Amino acid sequence: MPSNYPGFRYGADRETFSAAKVKALESLLIEKGVITGDTVDTVLGYFETEMGPFNGARLVARAWVDPAFKELLVTDCNAACEAMDFPEGMSGAEGEHMRIAENTPEVHNVIVCTLCSCYPWPTLGLPPYWFKDPTFRARVVREPRVVLSEFGVELDESVTIKVWDSSAQIRWWVLPMRPPGTEGMSETELAALLTPEAMMGVATVSV
Amino acid sequence: MFTKFEHFAATSLMGSPKEAPPRQNGHLQFDRAWEKMAFGVAIALSKQGHYEWEEFRQTLMATIAEWEATHDLDDPEWDYYQCWLATLEKLVVSSGVLQAGELETQMTQLLDCKAMADPSA
């Protein structure tokens, strides 16, 4: 049964059609005073500059260069967020606590969560698809070493793997180890090395 | 507890892979300029109170279900933001922001202008 919606039909015209439709919608809404030319940029700006993995990267980079800040980050993640010039609301409202698990040569940490609201959004951005997969979650708990190896993280048998299950109250994320060869790097350069995956514990940081 | 509407709106879509917008490295992934516009307008209109975000979400899921009922599951023409746009079109009319047919008229005018500007047409 073919769909009646033109956007669902095949053909090269579909792109022109969709682009024109959105353009028409935007211009009508501006004409009617429903939105302004800045409205969409404001919404997208929130995702692009206010909350995302760049925040987590900055926290980790500062912790790597400043031992006192690292101590604060590990003992009171929300206070560490407040010490940065992050947008308001970043450190979480009442009942929302972020905690960071520190990777060491002896212990590697991985996070999982069962509810979508438990992901540490302010520091890691939007969760990847597989993170919500029940199979992924079950396997990380059951055979973390195998799952990590599938992600390309090969850990020595002597390294203990800890799995942290986030709840609505505590959202976990990971403080990765600073890689060798980064001794002279600035905080900005260090922050650029970090990925959401590294701060979830399914990747390591390399230069 | 969400401190920003944008946060709430995006998080509420993360329940299943089908309804969640494409993402990469913790960021929203937009492949075409119109996707950004459609995404931003949908959230902005709900934020302004023209419709409940849950209504958008439910309509989006119904639209995706409509696609799935009329196409193979591995159809390469699958396009998340086509479903998003179809949802937005339904909502602007059902919420009374636009009259039915108003968007088509505006679009026809835009496309006609484009055709006139193209000497090969």
Interface residues (C-beta under 8 A of the other chain):
Chain A: M1 P2 S3 Y5 G7 F8 Y10 R14 E15 T16 S18 A19 A20 K21 V22 K23 A24 L25 E26 S27 L28 L29 K32 V34 I35 T39 V40 D41 T42 V43 L44 Y46 F47 E48 E50 M51 G52 P53 E88 G89 A93 E94 G95 E96 C116 S117 Y119 W121 L124 G125 L126 P127 P128 Y129 K132 D133 T195 P196 E197
Chain B: M1 F2 T3 K4 E6 H7 A10 T11 S12 M14 G15 S16 P17 A20 R23 N25 G26 H27 L28 R32 A33 W34 K36 M37 A38 F39 G40 V41 I43 A44 L45 K47 Q48 H50 E66 W67 A69 T70 H71 E77 Y81 Q82 L85 A86 L88 E89 V92 V97 L98 E102 L103 Q106 M107 Q109 L110 L111 K114
